[in-house]
Amino acid sequence: MNPQTETPGTGAEEAAKPAAGHVALVGAGPGDAELLTLRGAALLEQADVVLTFREPGPALARHRKALLDHCRPDATVVGPDEYKDRGDAFAVAQAARGLRVVRLYGGDPLLAESGAGLAEAARDAGIEFEIVPGLPAVTAVPAYAGTELMPEGVNEVRLLNAADTDVDWVGAAQSGATLVVLFPDAPSEDDPEAKGPGLDRICKTLVAGGRADTTPVSVTRMGTTTQQTTVTSTLARLAADLKAADAKGHTVARPSLLVVGEGVRRQQKLSWFETKPLFGWRVLVPRTREQAAALSEQLRGYGAVPEEVPTISVEPPRTPQQMERAVRGLVTGRYQWVAFTSVNAVRAIRERLEDYGLDARAFAGVKVAAVGEQTAAALRAFGIKPDLLPPEDKQSGAGLVEVWPPYDAEIDPIERVLLPRADIATETLSQGLDKLGWEVDDVTAYRTVRAAPPPAPVREAIKGGGFDAVLFTSSSTVRNLVGIAGKPHATTVIAVIGPETAKTAEEFGLRVDVQAPKPSVAVLAEALAEFGAAQRRAAVEAGKPVLRPSQKRRGRRRKTMM
């Protein structure tokens, strides 16, 4: 039916009206994007329009990006530079058009934020709205710092906004409450927007008001981010201790949170976030996003900030005939074995099979070998359980040859092995199987070519010591990274997956600091974490500040380890 001919008052009239809009005020937490609530994430996934908030510093800019990863690709994202001081009116206007609008707030929308104005504006406009609480800095930052707010014997917590000129500092000083002070920073050249009276003045005012000058205090800056730093002291010594920490390049400016009270005493014992083995380390991962996902997640668990920079681009073979014959032979029973030496080889065969409408059943009656656990995992994801794997400490082509059975005409009905691999792969496995009596169909399943150079800032960080560590997972990643971006700086920790990769790194004049005890990407990340933990312990035992490698930057060039 043509809707234009429908009777007035029926569906045609309703269709002419815009769908009901919706406004959601979503607390995004103070800095760690994983602190976003499940409800907040669901609303971001549904949103047509998202209003973000201004976040100081690159660490919090990454927070914003991680939050927006929840959004649909077609969602409109509007920043504070666009909506300026008319954010509430803009949100209501978009909702009035029938759109689902999310406005994000740092921390919680109704605590030290201006969410109430938008909620009231939406109600006045007759638009449905929802307020989604977020973890406020008041509780989240002390938790990430390991600071108790209500230790035994303390039954009150007072929240003070130092940007407010009417704060009753004397009353706060004379109470036995734990004091949590927002916006304590004084304006400075680095941060002219800071509004507080200044930490030194706050401490002196509290002492003058009656708090003992020995009262423990802590200042946590950039809380819940990988740039978080916490300085513990007393009311009498805080200014001097902060100055000493700043002089060592140990801290970053605001946002900061001041906690005053007995709960600070156990902070160093309860610290869990800043004491992670790779806390704040910027780690270069020279792998594609698909390959690096699990590795990057593991590094984040150690407190690192992984940055994925592909050094190799995987492309189809120049001519498809070899792969077509290989798939045909696989289906018709030409092969006794298929040997996979990489995840990319598994992906290449799987994609070609799926192009023909085939699946894992094409491997019926064929034995399958994998060079290592990662390759085996890719096979299992395809529904194939490998029949042969080398020992954990020998996950390589040579290790696979060591466990491969020799060809026996009496028990092996077919003598052929399919070996799909990269165009630049070594001949170790092929030659080893040949010596064992097998006939090998060595097929180019994919080509590896050098990736395009990373952006200039990344290249400068690599050569200038901006990265704390680089993980090399193959000899080719060493060659290609140096080729497209230059040699890592002398202070950058070099971690390699095995002896061959170590040899290549040393040929390029790089000192190898960490080598995985077995050739596994996960084990390599674990070995780097153990290295970082040892560095931290050594600094603490020597009474020195715990600095990342990039904070120890020196001008000398890296020397090759002999």
Residue pairs with C-beta under 8 A, 6 or more apart in sequence:
3 11
3 12
3 15
4 12
6 12
18 96
18 97
18 98
19 98
20 98
20 127
20 128
21 94
21 95
21 96
21 97
21 98
21 99
21 100
21 101
21 127
21 128
22 95
22 100
22 101
22 127
22 128
22 129
22 130
23 91
23 92
23 95
23 101
23 102
23 103
23 118
23 122
23 127
23 128
23 129
23 130
24 43
24 47
24 100
24 101
24 102
24 103
24 129
24 130
24 131
24 132
25 103
25 105
25 109
25 115
25 118
25 119
25 129
25 130
25 131
25 132
26 36
26 40
26 43
26 44
26 102
26 103
26 104
26 105
26 109
26 132
26 134
27 37
27 40
27 105
27 106
27 107
27 108
27 109
27 113
27 132
27 133
27 134
27 135
27 136
28 36
28 40
28 53
28 63
28 67
28 104
28 105
28 106
28 107
28 134
29 35
29 36
29 106
29 107
29 134
29 135
29 140
29 224
30 106
30 107
30 135
30 136
30 137
30 140
30 141
30 223
30 224
30 255
31 59
31 60
31 63
31 222
31 223
31 224
31 225
31 228
32 63
32 140
32 144
32 224
32 225
33 62
33 63
33 66
33 67
35 134
35 135
35 140
35 224
36 67
36 70
36 134
37 132
37 133
37 134
39 132
40 132
40 134
41 70
43 100
43 102
43 130
43 132
44 50
44 67
44 68
44 70
44 71
44 102
45 70
45 71
45 72
46 100
47 71
47 72
47 75
47 100
47 101
47 102
48 75
48 76
48 94
48 99
48 100
48 101
49 75
49 76
49 78
49 91
49 94
49 99
49 100
49 101
49 102
50 68
50 71
50 75
50 76
50 77
50 78
50 101
50 102
50 103
50 104
51 78
51 79
51 83
51 87
51 90
51 91
51 101
51 102
51 103
51 104
52 64
52 67
52 68
52 77
52 78
52 79
52 80
52 104
53 64
53 80
53 104
53 105
53 106
54 79
54 80
55 61
55 63
55 64
55 106
56 191
56 193
56 254
56 255
57 222
57 227
57 252
57 253
59 222
59 225
59 226
59 227
60 222
60 225
62 305
63 225
67 104
68 77
71 77
78 90
80 87
83 90
87 103
87 118
88 117
88 118
88 121
89 121
91 101
91 103
91 118
91 121
91 122
92 118
92 121
92 122
92 125
92 127
94 101
95 101
95 122
95 125
95 127
96 125
96 127
103 115
103 118
105 113
105 115
105 134
106 113
106 134
106 137
107 113
107 134
107 135
107 136
107 137
107 138
107 140
108 133
108 134
108 135
108 136
109 115
109 131
109 132
109 133
109 134
110 116
110 131
110 133
111 136
111 138
112 136
112 137
112 138
112 161
112 182
115 131
118 129
119 129
119 131
122 128
122 129
123 129
137 182
137 223
137 224
137 255
137 257
138 159
138 180
138 182
138 257
139 149
140 223
140 224
141 220
141 223
141 224
141 257
142 148
142 149
142 180
142 220
142 257
142 259
142 263
144 220
144 223
144 224
144 228
144 273
145 218
145 220
145 223
145 228
145 230
145 259
145 267
145 271
145 273
145 274
146 230
146 266
146 267
146 268
146 269
146 270
146 271
146 272
146 273
147 218
147 220
147 230
147 259
147 263
147 264
147 267
147 270
148 263
148 264
148 266
148 270
149 157
149 178
149 180
149 259
149 261
149 263
150 156
150 157
150 178
150 263
151 178
151 261
151 262
151 263
151 265
151 266
153 262
154 176
154 177
154 178
154 261
154 262
154 263
156 175
156 176
156 177
156 178
157 177
157 178
157 179
157 180
158 172
158 175
158 177
158 178
158 179
158 180
159 180
159 182
160 167
160 169
160 172
160 179
160 180
160 181
160 182
161 167
161 182
161 183
162 181
162 182
162 183
162 184
162 195
162 196
162 197
162 202
162 258
163 182
163 183
163 195
163 196
169 202
169 205
169 206
169 209
170 205
170 209
170 210
171 209
172 179
172 206
172 209
173 205
173 206
173 207
173 208
173 209
173 210
173 211
174 209
174 210
174 211
177 261
178 259
178 260
178 261
178 262
178 263
179 206
179 258
179 259
179 260
179 261
180 257
180 258
180 259
181 196
181 202
181 257
181 258
181 259
181 260
182 257
183 194
183 195
183 196
183 255
184 196
184 197
184 198
184 199
184 202
184 219
184 256
184 257
184 258
185 191
185 194
185 195
185 196
185 198
185 199
185 253
185 254
185 255
185 256
186 194
186 196
186 197
186 198
186 199
186 201
187 193
187 194
187 195
188 194
188 253
190 253
191 253
191 254
194 254
196 202
197 205
199 219
199 238
199 239
199 242
199 256
199 258
200 238
200 239
202 258
203 217
203 235
203 236
203 238
203 239
206 215
206 235
206 260
207 213
207 235
207 236
211 235
211 260
212 235
213 234
213 235
213 236
214 234
214 235
214 236
215 234
215 235
215 260
215 261
216 232
216 233
216 234
216 260
216 261
216 262
216 264
216 265
217 232
217 233
217 234
217 235
217 238
217 258
217 259
217 260
217 261
217 264
218 230
218 231
218 232
218 233
218 258
218 259
218 264
218 267
219 230
219 231
219 233
219 238
219 242
219 256
219 257
219 258
219 259
220 228
220 229
220 230
220 256
220 257
220 259
221 227
221 228
221 229
221 230
221 251
221 252
221 253
221 254
221 255
221 256
221 257
222 228
222 229
222 252
222 254
222 255
222 256
223 255
223 256
223 257
224 273
226 279
226 280
226 303
226 304
226 305
227 252
227 280
228 273
228 274
228 280
229 245
229 250
229 251
229 252
229 274
230 267
230 271
230 274
231 238
231 241
231 242
231 245
231 251
232 264
232 267
232 268
233 240
233 241
233 242
235 260
242 251
245 251
245 545
248 545
248 547
249 547
249 551
250 545
250 547
273 279
273 303
275 536
276 302
276 303
277 302
277 303
277 529
277 530
277 532
277 533
277 536
278 299
278 302
278 303
278 304
278 468
278 469
278 528
278 529
278 532
279 302
279 303
279 304
280 303
280 304
280 305
280 468
280 548
281 303
281 304
281 305
281 468
281 469
281 532
281 548
281 549
282 304
282 305
282 307
282 461
282 466
282 467
282 468
282 469
282 548
282 550
283 299
283 304
283 305
283 306
283 307
283 467
283 468
283 469
283 470
283 471
283 528
284 307
284 309
284 462
284 467
284 469
284 470
284 471
284 481
284 488
285 292
285 295
285 296
285 299
285 306
285 307
285 308
285 309
285 471
286 309
286 310
286 311
286 470
286 471
286 472
286 473
286 477
286 480
286 481
287 295
287 308
287 310
287 311
287 473
287 477
288 308
288 310
288 312
288 313
288 314
289 308
289 310
291 343
292 306
292 308
294 521
294 522
295 306
295 471
295 521
295 522
295 525
296 306
296 308
298 522
298 525
298 526
299 306
299 525
299 528
300 306
302 525
302 528
302 529
302 532
304 468
304 469
307 458
307 467
309 454
309 458
309 481
309 485
310 451
311 450
311 451
311 476
311 477
311 480
311 481
311 484
312 448
312 449
312 450
312 451
312 476
312 477
312 480
313 448
313 449
313 450
313 451
313 452
314 344
314 446
314 447
314 448
315 446
315 447
315 448
315 449
316 348
316 446
316 447
317 323
317 423
317 444
317 445
317 446
317 447
318 447
322 443
322 444
323 348
323 352
323 420
323 443
323 444
323 445
324 352
325 443
326 349
326 418
326 420
326 441
326 443
326 445
327 349
327 352
327 353
327 356
327 358
327 362
328 334
329 335
329 416
329 418
329 441
330 338
330 362
330 363
330 366
330 418
331 358
331 362
333 365
333 414
334 414
334 416
334 418
335 366
335 414
335 416
335 417
335 418
335 441
336 366
336 367
336 412
336 413
336 414
336 415
336 416
336 417
337 366
337 367
337 368
337 369
337 416
337 417
337 418
337 438
338 349
338 363
338 366
338 367
338 368
338 369
338 417
338 418
338 419
338 420
339 368
339 369
339 370
339 371
339 400
339 417
339 418
339 419
339 429
339 433
340 346
340 349
340 368
340 369
340 370
340 371
340 375
340 378
340 379
340 386
340 420
341 371
341 375
341 397
341 400
341 419
341 421
341 425
341 429
342 371
342 375
342 421
342 422
343 374
343 375
343 378
344 422
344 445
344 446
344 448
345 375
345 420
345 421
345 422
345 445
345 446
346 375
346 378
346 379
346 382
347 378
347 446
348 420
348 445
348 446
349 420
349 445
350 382
353 359
353 362
359 383
360 382
360 383
360 384
363 384
367 387
367 388
368 379
368 384
368 385
368 386
368 387
368 388
369 386
369 387
369 388
369 389
369 400
369 404
370 376
370 379
370 386
370 388
370 389
371 390
371 395
371 396
371 397
371 399
371 400
371 429
372 389
372 390
372 395
372 396
372 519
372 520
373 389
373 392
373 395
373 520
374 520
374 521
375 386
376 386
376 389
379 385
379 386
380 386
388 400
388 403
388 404
389 395
389 400
389 403
390 396
390 399
390 400
390 402
390 403
391 399
391 402
391 403
392 518
392 520
393 517
393 518
394 402
395 518
395 519
395 520
396 428
396 498
396 519
397 426
397 428
397 429
397 432
398 428
398 429
398 432
400 429
400 432
401 428
401 429
401 432
401 433
401 436
404 432
404 433
404 436
404 438
405 436
406 436
406 437
407 415
407 436
407 437
407 438
408 437
409 415
415 437
415 438
415 439
416 438
416 439
416 440
416 441
417 433
417 438
417 439
417 440
417 441
418 441
418 443
419 429
419 430
419 433
419 440
419 441
419 442
419 443
420 443
420 444
420 445
421 442
421 443
421 444
421 445
422 444
422 445
422 446
422 447
422 448
423 444
423 446
423 447
423 448
424 448
424 476
430 440
430 442
433 440
434 440
448 476
450 480
450 483
450 484
451 480
451 484
452 484
453 459
453 484
453 485
454 462
454 484
454 485
458 485
459 485
459 486
460 466
461 467
462 470
462 481
462 485
462 486
462 487
462 488
462 489
462 492
463 485
463 486
463 487
463 488
463 489
464 489
464 553
465 489
465 490
465 491
465 492
465 549
465 550
465 553
466 489
466 550
467 488
467 489
467 492
467 550
468 492
468 493
468 548
468 549
468 550
469 492
469 493
469 494
469 495
469 514
469 528
469 549
470 481
470 488
470 492
470 493
470 494
470 495
471 495
471 497
471 521
471 524
471 525
471 528
472 478
472 481
472 494
472 495
472 496
472 497
472 501
472 505
473 497
473 501
473 521
473 524
474 497
474 501
475 500
475 501
475 503
475 504
477 501
478 496
478 501
478 504
478 505
478 508
478 510
479 504
479 508
481 488
482 508
487 508
487 509
487 510
487 558
488 494
488 510
488 558
489 553
489 558
490 511
490 554
490 556
490 557
490 558
490 559
491 549
491 550
491 552
491 553
491 554
492 549
492 550
492 558
493 513
493 514
493 528
493 531
493 549
494 505
494 510
494 511
494 512
494 513
494 514
495 512
495 513
495 514
495 515
495 516
495 524
495 527
495 528
495 531
496 502
496 505
496 512
496 514
496 515
496 516
496 524
497 515
497 516
497 519
497 520
497 521
497 524
498 515
498 516
498 519
499 515
502 512
502 515
505 512
506 512
506 560
506 561
509 557
509 558
509 559
509 560
510 558
510 560
511 558
511 559
511 560
511 561
512 561
513 531
514 524
514 527
514 528
514 531
515 527
516 523
516 524
516 526
516 527
517 523
517 527
535 546
536 546
539 545
539 546
539 547
540 546
